[in-house]
Amino acid sequence: MSPAEFHLATSTDLDVLDNMVAHYHDFEKITLNPALRKRAIKRLLDDDRLGRIWIIQSDHQAVGYIALCLGYSIEFGEVGCVR
């Protein structure tokens, strides 16, 4: 296994991130409409005032992510958004 690499996520990573966030939500028993979840991720990717997301890769495969949210929530569907 190669060392982990991190790259700042962009809108082209939306589907990969949505899949990983959905798995995390299932694990944590977080119920959120899939369309709202995807919209919350997209908004975070599109507006760096809300935070950042990094993709963690190993052997050129996405294996995880880190989301840093500033007054924003993916889990609650954009609750507390910076306006």
C-alpha positions in Angstrom: 0.0 0.0 0.0 1.4 3.4 -0.9 1.4 6.4 1.5 -1.9 8.3 1.7 -2.1 11.4 -0.5 -4.5 14.3 0.0 -5.9 16.6 -2.7 -8.4 19.4 -2.4 -11.7 18.3 -3.7 -13.4 20.1 -6.6 -16.8 19.8 -8.2 -15.5 16.9 -10.4 -15.2 14.9 -7.1 -18.9 15.3 -6.3 -20.0 11.8 -7.1 -17.1 10.1 -5.3 -17.7 12.3 -2.2 -21.4 11.7 -2.3 -20.8 8.0 -2.3 -18.4 8.2 0.7 -20.6 10.6 2.7 -23.6 8.3 2.1 -21.6 5.3 3.5 -20.6 7.5 6.5 -24.2 8.5 7.1 -25.3 4.9 6.9 -22.7 3.9 9.5 -23.7 6.8 11.8 -27.4 6.2 11.2 -27.8 9.8 9.8 -31.0 10.1 7.8 -30.8 12.7 5.1 -32.6 12.9 1.7 -30.0 11.9 -0.9 -30.7 15.0 -3.1 -30.2 17.3 -0.1 -27.0 15.5 0.9 -25.6 15.9 -2.6 -26.6 19.6 -2.7 -25.0 20.2 0.7 -21.7 18.6 -0.6 -21.8 20.6 -3.8 -22.4 23.9 -2.1 -19.4 23.2 0.2 -17.3 22.4 -2.9 -18.5 25.6 -4.7 -18.1 28.1 -1.8 -14.8 28.1 0.0 -16.2 30.5 2.7 -18.1 27.4 4.0 -15.0 25.2 4.4 -13.1 22.7 2.3 -13.1 19.0 1.5 -10.0 16.9 0.9 -10.0 13.5 -0.8 -7.6 10.9 0.7 -6.1 8.6 -1.8 -4.0 5.5 -1.7 -2.8 3.7 -4.8 -4.7 6.3 -6.8 -8.0 5.2 -5.2 -10.2 7.4 -3.0 -10.2 5.8 0.4 -11.6 8.6 2.5 -12.2 12.3 2.9 -11.8 15.2 5.4 -14.4 17.9 5.5 -13.7 21.1 7.4 -16.9 23.1 7.7 -17.1 26.7 8.9 -20.6 27.4 10.2 -22.0 24.8 7.9 -23.2 21.2 8.0 -23.4 18.4 5.5 -25.2 16.1 8.0 -28.0 18.5 8.7 -28.4 19.6 5.1 -26.8 23.0 5.1 -28.0 24.1 8.5 -26.2 27.0 9.9 -25.0 28.2 6.5 -22.9 31.3 6.1 -25.0 33.7 4.1 
